[in-house]
Amino acid sequence: GRGTGWLGDYADESEKTYLGGITLTAPESMGFLKGATLYGAIVNGLNGKNSGNMTESDLTQYYVGATIPTPLTGLSVGACYDYRANGTYTTPGASSYANATSVYLSYQATEKLKLNNRVEYATGTKGTFFNNADAIRHNDEVVADTFTVDYSLWANVVTRAEFRVDHYLDGNPGAYGLNGNGLDNNAFSLALNVIYKF
C-alpha cells in the first residue's frame, strides 16, 4: 500500500513498470557492415516522489543506439541517444526532462588490447544533475569525454584504466558543483577496474 516515510510518499506496490527492447544485427551478406547492431528500448513506470512537495508522475525513458564496424580492421564507431520524459522535481505538477547523446570509437589494437573513446553531451531540466537551489540558473548542460584502455591479462579477466573529464557548460553548477564544492565547472576522474567474467 501507499506509505509515508522520511523520503515522503511512495508509489503503491501495485504500480507496474513496463519495459521492452529490440536488437537488430546485420547479417554476413551486408559486407563490412556484418555484425553492425541497432538497439532500441523503452521503460515506463511510476516515479515515487522523494520529498513532501513533489508530485508523482509516470517516468518514461527511451534509448536508441547503433554500433557499426568500419572497413578498417578492429575499428568500430557508435552512437546512442537517451531521453527521459516526465517525472517531477521541486515544483508540484511541473514536468521535467533529461537527454544525452553519445558518440564513441572502439579500436581492437591487438587480441588483448582495446582502446575506447566516448564523448557525451547531456541536458536536463534545472536540478536534474546538480542542486536546484540557484533559481536563476538555466537548464543543466554537461559535456564529457571518457578514454578507456582495456587489457585482458588472463582468461576471463579484463583490466581497465579509464580517464574521464566532465565540463559543466552553464558556468554555474549550483550548490554542489562537479566536485561537490559549488565552484568547479570541471571534474576529472581516473579509475582502474579489474573485472572477472563468469
PyMOL commands that place a pseudoatom at each C-alpha (Angstrom):
pseudoatom trace, name=CA, resn=GLY, resi=1, chain=A, elem=C, hetatm=0, pos=[0.000, 0.000, 0.000]
pseudoatom trace, name=CA, resn=ARG, resi=2, chain=A, elem=C, hetatm=0, pos=[0.912, 3.680, -0.008]
pseudoatom trace, name=CA, resn=GLY, resi=3, chain=A, elem=C, hetatm=0, pos=[3.017, 4.886, 2.868]
pseudoatom trace, name=CA, resn=THR, resi=4, chain=A, elem=C, hetatm=0, pos=[4.794, 7.941, 4.173]
pseudoatom trace, name=CA, resn=GLY, resi=5, chain=A, elem=C, hetatm=0, pos=[8.363, 7.891, 5.419]
pseudoatom trace, name=CA, resn=TRP, resi=6, chain=A, elem=C, hetatm=0, pos=[11.272, 10.242, 5.762]
pseudoatom trace, name=CA, resn=LEU, resi=7, chain=A, elem=C, hetatm=0, pos=[11.528, 10.293, 1.957]
pseudoatom trace, name=CA, resn=GLY, resi=8, chain=A, elem=C, hetatm=0, pos=[7.878, 11.262, 1.567]
pseudoatom trace, name=CA, resn=ASP, resi=9, chain=A, elem=C, hetatm=0, pos=[5.108, 9.272, -0.108]
pseudoatom trace, name=CA, resn=TYR, resi=10, chain=A, elem=C, hetatm=0, pos=[5.967, 6.423, -2.406]
pseudoatom trace, name=CA, resn=ALA, resi=11, chain=A, elem=C, hetatm=0, pos=[4.123, 4.540, -5.108]
pseudoatom trace, name=CA, resn=ASP, resi=12, chain=A, elem=C, hetatm=0, pos=[1.604, 1.771, -4.497]
pseudoatom trace, name=CA, resn=GLU, resi=13, chain=A, elem=C, hetatm=0, pos=[3.056, -1.717, -4.589]
pseudoatom trace, name=CA, resn=SER, resi=14, chain=A, elem=C, hetatm=0, pos=[0.507, -2.492, -7.311]
pseudoatom trace, name=CA, resn=GLU, resi=15, chain=A, elem=C, hetatm=0, pos=[2.098, 0.048, -9.676]
pseudoatom trace, name=CA, resn=LYS, resi=16, chain=A, elem=C, hetatm=0, pos=[3.904, -1.664, -12.522]
pseudoatom trace, name=CA, resn=THR, resi=17, chain=A, elem=C, hetatm=0, pos=[6.915, -0.796, -14.648]
pseudoatom trace, name=CA, resn=TYR, resi=18, chain=A, elem=C, hetatm=0, pos=[6.881, -1.872, -18.286]
pseudoatom trace, name=CA, resn=LEU, resi=19, chain=A, elem=C, hetatm=0, pos=[9.910, -2.265, -20.482]
pseudoatom trace, name=CA, resn=GLY, resi=20, chain=A, elem=C, hetatm=0, pos=[10.813, -3.613, -23.861]
pseudoatom trace, name=CA, resn=GLY, resi=21, chain=A, elem=C, hetatm=0, pos=[13.793, -3.694, -26.142]
pseudoatom trace, name=CA, resn=ILE, resi=22, chain=A, elem=C, hetatm=0, pos=[14.907, -4.884, -29.528]
pseudoatom trace, name=CA, resn=THR, resi=23, chain=A, elem=C, hetatm=0, pos=[18.300, -5.596, -31.079]
pseudoatom trace, name=CA, resn=LEU, resi=24, chain=A, elem=C, hetatm=0, pos=[18.924, -5.999, -34.807]
pseudoatom trace, name=CA, resn=THR, resi=25, chain=A, elem=C, hetatm=0, pos=[22.219, -7.397, -36.114]
pseudoatom trace, name=CA, resn=ALA, resi=26, chain=A, elem=C, hetatm=0, pos=[23.379, -7.073, -39.720]
pseudoatom trace, name=CA, resn=PRO, resi=27, chain=A, elem=C, hetatm=0, pos=[23.963, -10.445, -41.463]
pseudoatom trace, name=CA, resn=GLU, resi=28, chain=A, elem=C, hetatm=0, pos=[27.100, -11.521, -43.328]
pseudoatom trace, name=CA, resn=SER, resi=29, chain=A, elem=C, hetatm=0, pos=[25.502, -10.540, -46.648]
pseudoatom trace, name=CA, resn=MET, resi=30, chain=A, elem=C, hetatm=0, pos=[25.984, -6.865, -45.714]
pseudoatom trace, name=CA, resn=GLY, resi=31, chain=A, elem=C, hetatm=0, pos=[29.745, -6.972, -46.297]
pseudoatom trace, name=CA, resn=PHE, resi=32, chain=A, elem=C, hetatm=0, pos=[31.859, -4.884, -43.933]
pseudoatom trace, name=CA, resn=LEU, resi=33, chain=A, elem=C, hetatm=0, pos=[28.671, -3.915, -42.074]
pseudoatom trace, name=CA, resn=LYS, resi=34, chain=A, elem=C, hetatm=0, pos=[28.353, -7.527, -40.956]
pseudoatom trace, name=CA, resn=GLY, resi=35, chain=A, elem=C, hetatm=0, pos=[27.798, -7.523, -37.216]
pseudoatom trace, name=CA, resn=ALA, resi=36, chain=A, elem=C, hetatm=0, pos=[26.538, -3.933, -37.043]
pseudoatom trace, name=CA, resn=THR, resi=37, chain=A, elem=C, hetatm=0, pos=[23.888, -3.650, -34.358]
pseudoatom trace, name=CA, resn=LEU, resi=38, chain=A, elem=C, hetatm=0, pos=[20.896, -1.384, -33.775]
pseudoatom trace, name=CA, resn=TYR, resi=39, chain=A, elem=C, hetatm=0, pos=[19.353, -1.217, -30.304]
pseudoatom trace, name=CA, resn=GLY, resi=40, chain=A, elem=C, hetatm=0, pos=[16.115, 0.279, -29.080]
pseudoatom trace, name=CA, resn=ALA, resi=41, chain=A, elem=C, hetatm=0, pos=[14.419, 0.214, -25.681]
pseudoatom trace, name=CA, resn=ILE, resi=42, chain=A, elem=C, hetatm=0, pos=[11.675, 1.876, -23.667]
pseudoatom trace, name=CA, resn=VAL, resi=43, chain=A, elem=C, hetatm=0, pos=[10.901, 1.815, -19.929]
pseudoatom trace, name=CA, resn=ASN, resi=44, chain=A, elem=C, hetatm=0, pos=[7.763, 3.279, -18.373]
pseudoatom trace, name=CA, resn=GLY, resi=45, chain=A, elem=C, hetatm=0, pos=[6.775, 3.344, -14.716]
pseudoatom trace, name=CA, resn=LEU, resi=46, chain=A, elem=C, hetatm=0, pos=[5.575, 5.489, -11.833]
pseudoatom trace, name=CA, resn=ASN, resi=47, chain=A, elem=C, hetatm=0, pos=[8.341, 7.527, -10.270]
pseudoatom trace, name=CA, resn=GLY, resi=48, chain=A, elem=C, hetatm=0, pos=[7.804, 7.758, -6.492]
pseudoatom trace, name=CA, resn=LYS, resi=49, chain=A, elem=C, hetatm=0, pos=[8.358, 11.199, -5.004]
pseudoatom trace, name=CA, resn=ASN, resi=50, chain=A, elem=C, hetatm=0, pos=[11.257, 11.777, -2.624]
pseudoatom trace, name=CA, resn=SER, resi=51, chain=A, elem=C, hetatm=0, pos=[10.193, 14.937, -0.832]
pseudoatom trace, name=CA, resn=GLY, resi=52, chain=A, elem=C, hetatm=0, pos=[6.969, 16.345, 0.525]
pseudoatom trace, name=CA, resn=ASN, resi=53, chain=A, elem=C, hetatm=0, pos=[6.493, 18.973, -2.201]
pseudoatom trace, name=CA, resn=MET, resi=54, chain=A, elem=C, hetatm=0, pos=[6.863, 16.618, -5.153]
pseudoatom trace, name=CA, resn=THR, resi=55, chain=A, elem=C, hetatm=0, pos=[4.047, 15.008, -7.084]
pseudoatom trace, name=CA, resn=GLU, resi=56, chain=A, elem=C, hetatm=0, pos=[4.125, 11.568, -8.626]
pseudoatom trace, name=CA, resn=SER, resi=57, chain=A, elem=C, hetatm=0, pos=[4.033, 11.051, -12.379]
pseudoatom trace, name=CA, resn=ASP, resi=58, chain=A, elem=C, hetatm=0, pos=[4.946, 8.420, -14.921]
pseudoatom trace, name=CA, resn=LEU, resi=59, chain=A, elem=C, hetatm=0, pos=[8.582, 8.370, -15.879]
pseudoatom trace, name=CA, resn=THR, resi=60, chain=A, elem=C, hetatm=0, pos=[9.325, 7.207, -19.416]
pseudoatom trace, name=CA, resn=GLN, resi=61, chain=A, elem=C, hetatm=0, pos=[12.810, 6.509, -20.714]
pseudoatom trace, name=CA, resn=TYR, resi=62, chain=A, elem=C, hetatm=0, pos=[13.730, 5.895, -24.365]
pseudoatom trace, name=CA, resn=TYR, resi=63, chain=A, elem=C, hetatm=0, pos=[17.006, 4.584, -25.733]
pseudoatom trace, name=CA, resn=VAL, resi=64, chain=A, elem=C, hetatm=0, pos=[18.307, 4.056, -29.262]
pseudoatom trace, name=CA, resn=GLY, resi=65, chain=A, elem=C, hetatm=0, pos=[21.838, 3.180, -30.255]
pseudoatom trace, name=CA, resn=ALA, resi=66, chain=A, elem=C, hetatm=0, pos=[23.947, 1.693, -33.013]
pseudoatom trace, name=CA, resn=THR, resi=67, chain=A, elem=C, hetatm=0, pos=[27.404, 0.169, -33.334]
pseudoatom trace, name=CA, resn=ILE, resi=68, chain=A, elem=C, hetatm=0, pos=[28.902, -0.044, -36.811]
pseudoatom trace, name=CA, resn=PRO, resi=69, chain=A, elem=C, hetatm=0, pos=[32.164, -1.706, -37.866]
pseudoatom trace, name=CA, resn=THR, resi=70, chain=A, elem=C, hetatm=0, pos=[34.320, 0.190, -40.348]
pseudoatom trace, name=CA, resn=PRO, resi=71, chain=A, elem=C, hetatm=0, pos=[36.424, -1.068, -43.264]
pseudoatom trace, name=CA, resn=LEU, resi=72, chain=A, elem=C, hetatm=0, pos=[39.478, -0.605, -41.013]
pseudoatom trace, name=CA, resn=THR, resi=73, chain=A, elem=C, hetatm=0, pos=[40.019, -3.896, -39.182]
pseudoatom trace, name=CA, resn=GLY, resi=74, chain=A, elem=C, hetatm=0, pos=[39.327, -3.611, -35.473]
pseudoatom trace, name=CA, resn=LEU, resi=75, chain=A, elem=C, hetatm=0, pos=[37.753, -0.128, -35.617]
pseudoatom trace, name=CA, resn=SER, resi=76, chain=A, elem=C, hetatm=0, pos=[34.067, 0.429, -34.923]
pseudoatom trace, name=CA, resn=VAL, resi=77, chain=A, elem=C, hetatm=0, pos=[32.015, 3.560, -34.343]
pseudoatom trace, name=CA, resn=GLY, resi=78, chain=A, elem=C, hetatm=0, pos=[28.835, 4.017, -32.409]
pseudoatom trace, name=CA, resn=ALA, resi=79, chain=A, elem=C, hetatm=0, pos=[26.245, 6.481, -31.273]
pseudoatom trace, name=CA, resn=CYS, resi=80, chain=A, elem=C, hetatm=0, pos=[23.343, 6.441, -28.862]
pseudoatom trace, name=CA, resn=TYR, resi=81, chain=A, elem=C, hetatm=0, pos=[20.594, 8.718, -27.617]
pseudoatom trace, name=CA, resn=ASP, resi=82, chain=A, elem=C, hetatm=0, pos=[18.740, 8.570, -24.293]
pseudoatom trace, name=CA, resn=TYR, resi=83, chain=A, elem=C, hetatm=0, pos=[15.647, 10.594, -23.403]
pseudoatom trace, name=CA, resn=ARG, resi=84, chain=A, elem=C, hetatm=0, pos=[13.792, 10.704, -20.096]
pseudoatom trace, name=CA, resn=ALA, resi=85, chain=A, elem=C, hetatm=0, pos=[10.359, 12.294, -20.179]
pseudoatom trace, name=CA, resn=ASN, resi=86, chain=A, elem=C, hetatm=0, pos=[8.086, 13.418, -17.368]
pseudoatom trace, name=CA, resn=GLY, resi=87, chain=A, elem=C, hetatm=0, pos=[8.892, 12.876, -13.735]
pseudoatom trace, name=CA, resn=THR, resi=88, chain=A, elem=C, hetatm=0, pos=[8.742, 15.886, -11.439]
pseudoatom trace, name=CA, resn=TYR, resi=89, chain=A, elem=C, hetatm=0, pos=[11.155, 17.837, -9.299]
pseudoatom trace, name=CA, resn=THR, resi=90, chain=A, elem=C, hetatm=0, pos=[10.573, 20.571, -6.742]
pseudoatom trace, name=CA, resn=THR, resi=91, chain=A, elem=C, hetatm=0, pos=[7.614, 22.268, -8.437]
pseudoatom trace, name=CA, resn=PRO, resi=92, chain=A, elem=C, hetatm=0, pos=[4.414, 20.247, -7.987]
pseudoatom trace, name=CA, resn=GLY, resi=93, chain=A, elem=C, hetatm=0, pos=[2.892, 19.316, -11.329]
pseudoatom trace, name=CA, resn=ALA, resi=94, chain=A, elem=C, hetatm=0, pos=[5.869, 20.590, -13.346]
pseudoatom trace, name=CA, resn=SER, resi=95, chain=A, elem=C, hetatm=0, pos=[7.294, 18.119, -15.810]
pseudoatom trace, name=CA, resn=SER, resi=96, chain=A, elem=C, hetatm=0, pos=[10.991, 17.553, -16.304]
pseudoatom trace, name=CA, resn=TYR, resi=97, chain=A, elem=C, hetatm=0, pos=[13.222, 16.008, -18.909]
pseudoatom trace, name=CA, resn=ALA, resi=98, chain=A, elem=C, hetatm=0, pos=[16.772, 14.844, -19.466]
pseudoatom trace, name=CA, resn=ASN, resi=99, chain=A, elem=C, hetatm=0, pos=[18.542, 13.636, -22.580]
pseudoatom trace, name=CA, resn=ALA, resi=100, chain=A, elem=C, hetatm=0, pos=[22.008, 12.526, -23.547]
pseudoatom trace, name=CA, resn=THR, resi=101, chain=A, elem=C, hetatm=0, pos=[23.752, 11.938, -26.855]
pseudoatom trace, name=CA, resn=SER, resi=102, chain=A, elem=C, hetatm=0, pos=[26.962, 9.923, -27.112]
pseudoatom trace, name=CA, resn=VAL, resi=103, chain=A, elem=C, hetatm=0, pos=[29.366, 9.066, -29.907]
pseudoatom trace, name=CA, resn=TYR, resi=104, chain=A, elem=C, hetatm=0, pos=[32.248, 6.686, -29.496]
pseudoatom trace, name=CA, resn=LEU, resi=105, chain=A, elem=C, hetatm=0, pos=[35.144, 4.944, -31.191]
pseudoatom trace, name=CA, resn=SER, resi=106, chain=A, elem=C, hetatm=0, pos=[36.416, 1.495, -30.302]
pseudoatom trace, name=CA, resn=TYR, resi=107, chain=A, elem=C, hetatm=0, pos=[39.645, 0.016, -31.620]
pseudoatom trace, name=CA, resn=GLN, resi=108, chain=A, elem=C, hetatm=0, pos=[40.780, -3.555, -31.031]
pseudoatom trace, name=CA, resn=ALA, resi=109, chain=A, elem=C, hetatm=0, pos=[44.518, -2.910, -31.340]
pseudoatom trace, name=CA, resn=THR, resi=110, chain=A, elem=C, hetatm=0, pos=[45.604, -6.465, -30.504]
pseudoatom trace, name=CA, resn=GLU, resi=111, chain=A, elem=C, hetatm=0, pos=[43.946, -9.640, -29.325]
pseudoatom trace, name=CA, resn=LYS, resi=112, chain=A, elem=C, hetatm=0, pos=[44.249, -8.431, -25.730]
pseudoatom trace, name=CA, resn=LEU, resi=113, chain=A, elem=C, hetatm=0, pos=[44.309, -4.618, -26.059]
pseudoatom trace, name=CA, resn=LYS, resi=114, chain=A, elem=C, hetatm=0, pos=[41.242, -2.485, -26.802]
pseudoatom trace, name=CA, resn=LEU, resi=115, chain=A, elem=C, hetatm=0, pos=[41.086, 1.340, -26.871]
pseudoatom trace, name=CA, resn=ASN, resi=116, chain=A, elem=C, hetatm=0, pos=[37.827, 3.273, -26.495]
pseudoatom trace, name=CA, resn=ASN, resi=117, chain=A, elem=C, hetatm=0, pos=[36.854, 6.938, -26.515]
pseudoatom trace, name=CA, resn=ARG, resi=118, chain=A, elem=C, hetatm=0, pos=[33.362, 8.272, -25.784]
pseudoatom trace, name=CA, resn=VAL, resi=119, chain=A, elem=C, hetatm=0, pos=[32.090, 11.859, -25.973]
pseudoatom trace, name=CA, resn=GLU, resi=120, chain=A, elem=C, hetatm=0, pos=[28.759, 12.695, -24.336]
pseudoatom trace, name=CA, resn=TYR, resi=121, chain=A, elem=C, hetatm=0, pos=[26.519, 15.742, -24.282]
pseudoatom trace, name=CA, resn=ALA, resi=122, chain=A, elem=C, hetatm=0, pos=[23.654, 15.863, -21.789]
pseudoatom trace, name=CA, resn=THR, resi=123, chain=A, elem=C, hetatm=0, pos=[20.980, 18.402, -20.948]
pseudoatom trace, name=CA, resn=GLY, resi=124, chain=A, elem=C, hetatm=0, pos=[18.157, 18.363, -18.461]
pseudoatom trace, name=CA, resn=THR, resi=125, chain=A, elem=C, hetatm=0, pos=[15.686, 20.389, -16.505]
pseudoatom trace, name=CA, resn=LYS, resi=126, chain=A, elem=C, hetatm=0, pos=[17.371, 22.611, -13.925]
pseudoatom trace, name=CA, resn=GLY, resi=127, chain=A, elem=C, hetatm=0, pos=[18.242, 20.417, -10.947]
pseudoatom trace, name=CA, resn=THR, resi=128, chain=A, elem=C, hetatm=0, pos=[18.491, 17.167, -12.915]
pseudoatom trace, name=CA, resn=PHE, resi=129, chain=A, elem=C, hetatm=0, pos=[22.250, 16.753, -12.437]
pseudoatom trace, name=CA, resn=PHE, resi=130, chain=A, elem=C, hetatm=0, pos=[23.011, 19.374, -9.781]
pseudoatom trace, name=CA, resn=ASN, resi=131, chain=A, elem=C, hetatm=0, pos=[21.450, 21.092, -6.768]
pseudoatom trace, name=CA, resn=ASN, resi=132, chain=A, elem=C, hetatm=0, pos=[18.462, 23.248, -7.729]
pseudoatom trace, name=CA, resn=ALA, resi=133, chain=A, elem=C, hetatm=0, pos=[18.954, 25.990, -5.120]
pseudoatom trace, name=CA, resn=ASP, resi=134, chain=A, elem=C, hetatm=0, pos=[20.034, 28.659, -7.601]
pseudoatom trace, name=CA, resn=ALA, resi=135, chain=A, elem=C, hetatm=0, pos=[16.733, 29.841, -9.087]
pseudoatom trace, name=CA, resn=ILE, resi=136, chain=A, elem=C, hetatm=0, pos=[18.348, 31.917, -11.838]
pseudoatom trace, name=CA, resn=ARG, resi=137, chain=A, elem=C, hetatm=0, pos=[20.275, 29.052, -13.401]
pseudoatom trace, name=CA, resn=HIS, resi=138, chain=A, elem=C, hetatm=0, pos=[19.399, 27.749, -16.820]
pseudoatom trace, name=CA, resn=ASN, resi=139, chain=A, elem=C, hetatm=0, pos=[18.732, 24.091, -17.544]
pseudoatom trace, name=CA, resn=ASP, resi=140, chain=A, elem=C, hetatm=0, pos=[21.627, 21.770, -16.728]
pseudoatom trace, name=CA, resn=GLU, resi=141, chain=A, elem=C, hetatm=0, pos=[24.085, 21.207, -19.581]
pseudoatom trace, name=CA, resn=VAL, resi=142, chain=A, elem=C, hetatm=0, pos=[27.158, 18.969, -19.400]
pseudoatom trace, name=CA, resn=VAL, resi=143, chain=A, elem=C, hetatm=0, pos=[29.739, 17.579, -21.844]
pseudoatom trace, name=CA, resn=ALA, resi=144, chain=A, elem=C, hetatm=0, pos=[32.079, 14.703, -21.022]
pseudoatom trace, name=CA, resn=ASP, resi=145, chain=A, elem=C, hetatm=0, pos=[34.912, 12.751, -22.619]
pseudoatom trace, name=CA, resn=THR, resi=146, chain=A, elem=C, hetatm=0, pos=[35.968, 9.293, -21.452]
pseudoatom trace, name=CA, resn=PHE, resi=147, chain=A, elem=C, hetatm=0, pos=[39.054, 7.428, -22.650]
pseudoatom trace, name=CA, resn=THR, resi=148, chain=A, elem=C, hetatm=0, pos=[39.372, 3.752, -21.740]
pseudoatom trace, name=CA, resn=VAL, resi=149, chain=A, elem=C, hetatm=0, pos=[42.098, 1.154, -22.180]
pseudoatom trace, name=CA, resn=ASP, resi=150, chain=A, elem=C, hetatm=0, pos=[41.037, -2.498, -21.785]
pseudoatom trace, name=CA, resn=TYR, resi=151, chain=A, elem=C, hetatm=0, pos=[43.623, -5.239, -21.466]
pseudoatom trace, name=CA, resn=SER, resi=152, chain=A, elem=C, hetatm=0, pos=[42.955, -8.947, -20.976]
pseudoatom trace, name=CA, resn=LEU, resi=153, chain=A, elem=C, hetatm=0, pos=[45.604, -10.067, -18.513]
pseudoatom trace, name=CA, resn=TRP, resi=154, chain=A, elem=C, hetatm=0, pos=[44.277, -13.587, -18.012]
pseudoatom trace, name=CA, resn=ALA, resi=155, chain=A, elem=C, hetatm=0, pos=[41.435, -15.725, -19.335]
pseudoatom trace, name=CA, resn=ASN, resi=156, chain=A, elem=C, hetatm=0, pos=[38.065, -14.243, -18.270]
pseudoatom trace, name=CA, resn=VAL, resi=157, chain=A, elem=C, hetatm=0, pos=[39.765, -11.243, -16.618]
pseudoatom trace, name=CA, resn=VAL, resi=158, chain=A, elem=C, hetatm=0, pos=[39.696, -7.707, -18.045]
pseudoatom trace, name=CA, resn=THR, resi=159, chain=A, elem=C, hetatm=0, pos=[41.716, -4.887, -16.526]
pseudoatom trace, name=CA, resn=ARG, resi=160, chain=A, elem=C, hetatm=0, pos=[40.523, -1.427, -17.482]
pseudoatom trace, name=CA, resn=ALA, resi=161, chain=A, elem=C, hetatm=0, pos=[42.012, 2.015, -16.951]
pseudoatom trace, name=CA, resn=GLU, resi=162, chain=A, elem=C, hetatm=0, pos=[39.653, 4.954, -17.513]
pseudoatom trace, name=CA, resn=PHE, resi=163, chain=A, elem=C, hetatm=0, pos=[40.200, 8.707, -17.594]
pseudoatom trace, name=CA, resn=ARG, resi=164, chain=A, elem=C, hetatm=0, pos=[37.137, 10.986, -17.672]
pseudoatom trace, name=CA, resn=VAL, resi=165, chain=A, elem=C, hetatm=0, pos=[36.646, 14.747, -17.965]
pseudoatom trace, name=CA, resn=ASP, resi=166, chain=A, elem=C, hetatm=0, pos=[33.275, 16.375, -17.231]
pseudoatom trace, name=CA, resn=HIS, resi=167, chain=A, elem=C, hetatm=0, pos=[32.607, 20.033, -18.036]
pseudoatom trace, name=CA, resn=TYR, resi=168, chain=A, elem=C, hetatm=0, pos=[29.523, 21.956, -16.907]
pseudoatom trace, name=CA, resn=LEU, resi=169, chain=A, elem=C, hetatm=0, pos=[28.545, 24.341, -19.711]
pseudoatom trace, name=CA, resn=ASP, resi=170, chain=A, elem=C, hetatm=0, pos=[26.261, 26.766, -17.866]
pseudoatom trace, name=CA, resn=GLY, resi=171, chain=A, elem=C, hetatm=0, pos=[29.075, 28.393, -15.892]
pseudoatom trace, name=CA, resn=ASN, resi=172, chain=A, elem=C, hetatm=0, pos=[27.334, 27.954, -12.519]
pseudoatom trace, name=CA, resn=PRO, resi=173, chain=A, elem=C, hetatm=0, pos=[26.951, 24.361, -11.393]
pseudoatom trace, name=CA, resn=GLY, resi=174, chain=A, elem=C, hetatm=0, pos=[24.920, 25.243, -8.309]
pseudoatom trace, name=CA, resn=ALA, resi=175, chain=A, elem=C, hetatm=0, pos=[25.416, 24.379, -4.673]
pseudoatom trace, name=CA, resn=TYR, resi=176, chain=A, elem=C, hetatm=0, pos=[27.411, 21.185, -5.185]
pseudoatom trace, name=CA, resn=GLY, resi=177, chain=A, elem=C, hetatm=0, pos=[29.244, 21.759, -8.445]
pseudoatom trace, name=CA, resn=LEU, resi=178, chain=A, elem=C, hetatm=0, pos=[31.032, 18.982, -10.265]
pseudoatom trace, name=CA, resn=ASN, resi=179, chain=A, elem=C, hetatm=0, pos=[33.377, 18.341, -7.345]
pseudoatom trace, name=CA, resn=GLY, resi=180, chain=A, elem=C, hetatm=0, pos=[30.940, 18.948, -4.502]
pseudoatom trace, name=CA, resn=ASN, resi=181, chain=A, elem=C, hetatm=0, pos=[32.142, 22.428, -3.550]
pseudoatom trace, name=CA, resn=GLY, resi=182, chain=A, elem=C, hetatm=0, pos=[29.921, 24.657, -5.697]
pseudoatom trace, name=CA, resn=LEU, resi=183, chain=A, elem=C, hetatm=0, pos=[32.889, 26.196, -7.501]
pseudoatom trace, name=CA, resn=ASP, resi=184, chain=A, elem=C, hetatm=0, pos=[34.153, 23.815, -10.156]
pseudoatom trace, name=CA, resn=ASN, resi=185, chain=A, elem=C, hetatm=0, pos=[32.858, 23.615, -13.714]
pseudoatom trace, name=CA, resn=ASN, resi=186, chain=A, elem=C, hetatm=0, pos=[35.254, 20.724, -14.401]
pseudoatom trace, name=CA, resn=ALA, resi=187, chain=A, elem=C, hetatm=0, pos=[35.724, 17.302, -12.870]
pseudoatom trace, name=CA, resn=PHE, resi=188, chain=A, elem=C, hetatm=0, pos=[38.499, 14.813, -13.610]
pseudoatom trace, name=CA, resn=SER, resi=189, chain=A, elem=C, hetatm=0, pos=[38.489, 11.170, -12.650]
pseudoatom trace, name=CA, resn=LEU, resi=190, chain=A, elem=C, hetatm=0, pos=[40.856, 8.255, -13.065]
pseudoatom trace, name=CA, resn=ALA, resi=191, chain=A, elem=C, hetatm=0, pos=[39.656, 4.723, -12.399]
pseudoatom trace, name=CA, resn=LEU, resi=192, chain=A, elem=C, hetatm=0, pos=[41.121, 1.250, -12.564]
pseudoatom trace, name=CA, resn=ASN, resi=193, chain=A, elem=C, hetatm=0, pos=[38.811, -1.764, -12.830]
pseudoatom trace, name=CA, resn=VAL, resi=194, chain=A, elem=C, hetatm=0, pos=[39.570, -5.473, -12.615]
pseudoatom trace, name=CA, resn=ILE, resi=195, chain=A, elem=C, hetatm=0, pos=[36.639, -7.482, -13.972]
pseudoatom trace, name=CA, resn=TYR, resi=196, chain=A, elem=C, hetatm=0, pos=[36.182, -11.229, -13.815]
pseudoatom trace, name=CA, resn=LYS, resi=197, chain=A, elem=C, hetatm=0, pos=[33.738, -12.561, -16.389]
pseudoatom trace, name=CA, resn=PHE, resi=198, chain=A, elem=C, hetatm=0, pos=[31.918, -15.762, -15.411]
for i in range(1, 198): cmd.bond("trace and resi %d" % i, "trace and resi %d" % (i + 1))
show_as sticks, trace
zoom trace
